[in-house]
Amino acid sequence: MRDVIQKMLEAETEAKRIAQSADAEAERLVAEARAETQAAPQRAREAAKAEAERIVAAAVEEAEREKTERLAKATAEIEASVRLDDAVLGGAVEAVVRAVGGVH
C-alpha cells in the first residue's frame, strides 16, 4: 500500500511539473506571438517605404530620360529648320534648352 501511495505522490508531482512546463511553454509562445504581432506592421511599413522609394526613383529616371530625348529632338528640329551663323545658333539653342528645361 505504501508503494501505491508513493507512486501516486510521484505521479502527482510529475503531473505538476509537466503542467508547469506546459504553462511556461505557453507563456513563451504567447510572448513570441505578441512580439511578432508588434514587429509585423513595422516590417510592412519598411517594405512599403522601400517600394515607394524604388517607384519614385524609376519615375525620376524615366522623366530624366524623356527630358533628354525631348531636348535632343528640339535641338535637332531647330538645327534642321533654322540656318544661322554659329553665334546666333548657339544662343538660340541655349534659349530653347533653358525654356524646355525650366531654367530662367
C-alpha positions, 0 to 999 in steps of 0.5 A: 500500500505504501508503494501505491501511495508513493507512486501516486505522490510521484505521479502527482508531482510529475503531473505538476511539473509537466503542467508547469512546463506546459504553462511556461511553454505557453507563456513563451509562445504567447510572448513570441506571438505578441512580439511578432504581432508588434514587429509585423506592421513595422516590417510592412511599413519598411517594405512599403517605404522601400517600394515607394522609394524604388517607384519614385526613383524609376519615375525620376529616371524615366522623366530624366530620360524623356527630358533628354530625348525631348531636348535632343529632338528640339535641338535637332528640329531647330538645327534642321529648320533654322540656318544661322551663323554659329553665334546666333545658333548657339544662343538660340539653342541655349534659349530653347534648352533653358525654356524646355528645361525650366531654367530662367 
